[in-house]
Every structure is written in structure tokens, then in C-alpha cells.
């Protein structure tokens, strides 16, 4: 019997929620488990491996929460883990502020809570589906290992949401859990709910951008759900955030290494174009950045939302870092400024009720966070003695959701006519030729200690191991 901390790995489904004490729930989840394994076999990573050096959650505490070892990926022990319960926790915002956090679903909020969990749950398997073929072009064993780590943890995050659906939402919840495996990223007949999760991730530059920008959106969405008055959802998201940080680390340091290698090639060959020398031109990196950033901004929804206002007032979904905010945490009398487009098509701002502007509030937190990455990458260029700089495009650029949908805006914020947009878009977004060049560099490097020509090796390995450690054993 192996029980470490509060995670029991002797169970068919590892968990720290005393699943064995609820036989009905246990049977329901055990009947869902084979369907998950079938989905994983059909839609999970395609590259066959003997084993991968993975971390597995063993404890929900701050210290010693993960164990590292070589694991057969298809035998990974996906489980259900919630952060420790705080008996005195109260709701921090909305109409129920100060009341004890709910341990059961309030009847009047059942539908809204279920919808929030389903939408979050739908993103988790989607990213696995988007990334399933990337192993064939991994630039190193270190990067291949990180890809698999991201994939298995997204699978566990699906389990986290499915547990909530099964445990608290009856037959409807079980049906929604089934549907999470029936939708597929990019499917014409049954696509994923959110647009960004139906985009392709065909290469590693896209993967690093996705894990930087789109997984960062996930961080902020999970952060708002962590504030929920529904305590099981809060505790679930608190633990998911612990794992999510690695996904963003993969994106942040991945782009670091891409930019570093591009800068090396530019200096070495005294050129502005690293493309002919086996790297990505800075202009192409910027185009990929533009695309993934703008698509991720759409994930925050419209600038105003009565639904999100209602979620907040009901205590279902808070703000990022809610308890650090210096206001009344009710917002019924507060105003906020949001983006708008006037009758002449000019970008402007209008004041609205703060409750309806919570999407904008969250998007601003996200944008400020994204800017830290751009500063990192520009420091790399500066250290190389190059004058070039990367940037975040204007928040209205290439938007498909919200007030900017249908408005043509250049990366610098200039509003364009349809003709001007058509003339300029190939300079701002990846073209077929750009994608073909990126694809041409996607040659796998599976030799221990070796790495592809288009990115620099990492500064450190995983869990104290060196870069040339044998992170993956291929079949």
C-alpha cells in the first residue's frame, strides 16, 4: 500500500477525496475511466515511447507535492486532487460576501455553475488534441518530455472537472462528462466550445506561443474560479494552478530559447534574417506572437457581460486576486472604463457599471502579465547587441470577439479600411510561406544531449537533471 500525504494511489482512480466512501460516485467514475483511456489512445500523443520522465502529483501541500520518475505514458495514473479544505473559508465577494463557502451546489445557481465547469473542462482535452502530433518533430528529448508533461496534466485537469460534474450535478453532469470526450478540436461536426481550442498547433513555434499566451489565459480563468463560493470548485482550481505554472514555464522559456538562437544567428552572420541560416526570422516570430496573442485575447469574451456580472454577484466566479482588491467586493455602485468603437469607427472608451466590465478587468490583468514576457525576450535581443524589439500588438488587432470584431486594426492601433487591411495583413500574420519555412525546420532530434538548430538549449534540466539526461526512452 502506497499512500503519500493525502493522495491514495492504491485506488483504481488515485484521489484525495475519499472516493471509496461513496460507492455510487466511484462506480460512475470507474465507468467513465475506460472511455477516457479510449479517448487518450485515439486523440492523445501519437509518438510511441517506452517511458517518459514525468512528475506525478502525490500531495496537495506546498512542499513535496510531486514525485519524478520514468513512467509509461499510457499507464499514467490520472487522479482527482483538491487542495486542502479550510473549514472557516467564507465567500469573499458578491451578494453572499461573508457567508460560509458552499460545500454543495446552491439550487438557484446549479445551471450557471455547471456551465462554468463544462467550458473550463472542454479546454483541457482540446489542447491535448491540438498537440498530439508534435512528438514527431520534437527538437530535443528535453522538449519532448515537457510536451508529454503538459499533455498528461491537461488530461488530469479534465479529470478534475469530470469529478465535479459527476459528484455534484447528477445525470446532467454525467452526460456533460460524456460530451467532453465527444467534442474534438477542429471538428466540423462537434468542435470545442472556444475558438482558440479549434486552431491548429502544427509546429513547435506555435506550441511555445500557445503555452505562453493561451495557457496564460487558462491561469487567469482558473484564478477567477479559485475564488468561487462553491468550495469544491475553488479547491480544484487551486491545485490545477500548481500544475498550470509548468505549462507557462514551457512557453516562456521556449520562446526565450527561440529568440536567443535567432539572435545568435543574426550576430554570427551579420544579418537581419536568420531564416537562411536555420533559424526563425524575428519578423516570423513577431507574426506568430501577433496571432496567438490576439486569439487568446478573444478567450476573455466581450468587453462587457451581464452573464459574468451575474456570476460575480452570485459568488460563483470572482476577480483575479479578489481578496487583495481594495474595494467593497460587491461593485454595485462602481464604474469602469471599457473599450468601444464610436459611430465613425474610431476606437474610444466608455464608462459602464463595474460589474459588467469584469471581462475587461481580467483581460487587463492578462495583458500586463503578457508584457513581462516581451520584456524578457527584448532583454535577450538587447544583450546580443541587436536593436530589434518584439512587441504586443494593439488589443484591437485581429479580434473576432467583442467590440473589435469586424473592425480592421493594425498592430499599432490604427483603424484601417478593408483594402488597407488586405494589403497589410501578410506583414502582420503568418503567411503560408512563413508556415512552410517553420515547418521545414521541424526535424526531430531524439539523440541524447542534442538539439535542433533553431533554438538554444535550456539553462537547466528538469528536477535537477542535466539537459543531456535521457528524459524519454523511445520504442
ABEGO torsion letter per residue (X at the ends): XBBBEABBAABABBBAAGAAABAAAAAAAAAAAAAAAAAAAAABBABBBABBBBBBBABABABGABBBBBBBAAABBBBBBBBBBBAABBBABEAABGBBBBABBBAAAAAAAAAAAAAAAAAAAAAAAAAAAAAAABABAAAAAAAAAAAAAAAAAAAAAAAAAAAAAEAAAAAAAAAAAABBBGBAABBBABAAAABBBABAAAAAAAAAAAAAAAAAAAAAAAABABAAAAAAAAAAAAAAAAAAAAAAAAAAAAAAAAAAAAAAAGBABAAAAGBBBAAAAAAAAAAAAAAAAAAAEBABBAAAAAAAAAGABBBBGAAABBBAGAGAABBBBBBBBBAAGBBBBBBBBAAAAAAAAAAAAAAAAAAAAAAAAAAAAAAAGBABBBBBBBAABGBABEAABGBBBBAAGBBBBAAAAAAAAAAABBBAAAAAAAAAABBBBABBGBBBAABBBBABBBGGBBAABBABBBX
